Amino acid sequence: MKEIFKKIVVVILTLEARLMLARNKPRIIGVTGSVGKTSTKDLIYTVVSSAYSARKNEKSLNSEFGVPLTILNLKSAWNSLVGWLINLGFGLWRAIILNSQFIVQYLVLEIGADHPGDIKSLVSWLKPEIGVLTGFGNEVPVHIEFFPTIGDLVREKSELLKALPEDGTAIINHDDERAWEAREVTEAKVLSYGFNENSDVHGDNFHISYENDLPKGVNFRVDYAGKSVPVRLCGVLGNGVAYSALAAFAVGTTQAINVVSIAEALGSHLFAPGRMKILKGINHSILIDDTYNSSPTAVKLALDTLHDLNTETRFRNPVSVCRKIAVLGDMMELGEYSEQEHKKVGTWVRGIADVLVCVGERAKLIGKGAINDGFEKNNVHELSNSQEAGKFLVGFVKEGDIVLLKASQSIRLERATEQLLADPTKASELLVRQEKEWKEIN
């Protein structure tokens, strides 16, 4: 019965959303890929909304439910039957009346794919004008579980590009081999971005910025059409966010936004929780909170960032020993690749982290892989869940430590981060999944 109701709600919401689009006719920017979708969508919105009226998916409402809800400017009703019925009523009203407060010039829509046909089904009626393909990474992509092969997943994501009109624009990560090959499926104009010098929107001189010897964010330069501007992103780390910013920069150029204005918009962006956010931890430690979700590619990027962080000048007290602690949890939706990918992640830890904390049953394979690769066994700690991990870390983290926390959503590793915050009262504004509905989920 629940599944039948769900299908009925999806059908009605989709019809209402299509009516809204037909009457409003906003320009649609679609974003997909296996890495960085949400950050890219958020940054694109920041750039576009600096010059035009726009709306985006809130958080990751990127599914057959989330996309229509975004178009209709409605929130998820979670498991409330009455809530969904109210949503359907408001959706119809908004689609018919077209109140000015719900009309926007642009819709920036993250489009996800958990199963074959997900994206093809959505873009068939969305008809986006701009499609952004963020990339797949060199490792096994997330959400592969229900796809026969990696190629099938890539083809599904590429449906966004295939749906673009000839006068549309496909914006593609030039540095990602799988994404760049997907340019062949589109008839739209292709605009590339990346740190590859052949990229149309070219990033260069990427580096971590510091303030008072503490990491502040990342800086880099963007070259486009003979112009060069600096971009400064605050409160986050990792070159993954730089790629998201480059994609947003590319979108801005297609909409006649001045490059200086684009750089200023990017610099003012407030990043969402759980995505390589820099937080103050207990005992004057630094937390890198990347607990929103996880995949092999994303873990690799996070560990590379941990490696690059400077620990030598953080404290004037020469007695202080700055350890790098990697707290890694289960990576979900990897299907048949799960065991091999968890073990592979373990081989990346040696030479980067001083301590490895594994959270969850699958994460034990990360520890096994690390030990087999030569990582000191005594520095590997296994915990069953995020609450246990938090309790362990509270008594373990010392002054000067840098703690990276990363796991898939179902591990709820933000619960460990909360225990490590210097000011736990700020958890609701600093951490991911702090809504009442999430809090009630065990």
Secondary structure, DSSP 8 states (H G I E B T S, - for coil): -HHHHHHHHHHHHHHHHHHHHHHH--EEEEEE-SSSHHHHHHHHHHHHHTTS-EEE-STT--STTHHHHHHTT----TT-HHHHHHHHHHHHHHHHH--GGG--SEEEEE---SSTTHHHHHHHHH--SEEEE----SS--TT-TTSSSHHHHHHHHTHHHHTS-TTSEEEEETT-HHHHHGGGG--SEEEEEESSTT-SEEEEEEEEEEETTEEEEEEEEEEETTEEEEEEEESB-SHHHHHHHHHHHHHHHHTT--HHHHHHHHHT----TTSSEEEEBGGG-EEEEE-S---HHHHHHHHHHHHH---SSS-S-TT----EEEEEE---S-GGGHHHHHHHHHTTTTTT-SEEEEESTTTHHHHHHHHHTT--GGGEEEESSHHHHHHHHHTT--TT-EEEEE--GGG-THHHHHHHBSSGGGHHHHSSS-SHHHHT--
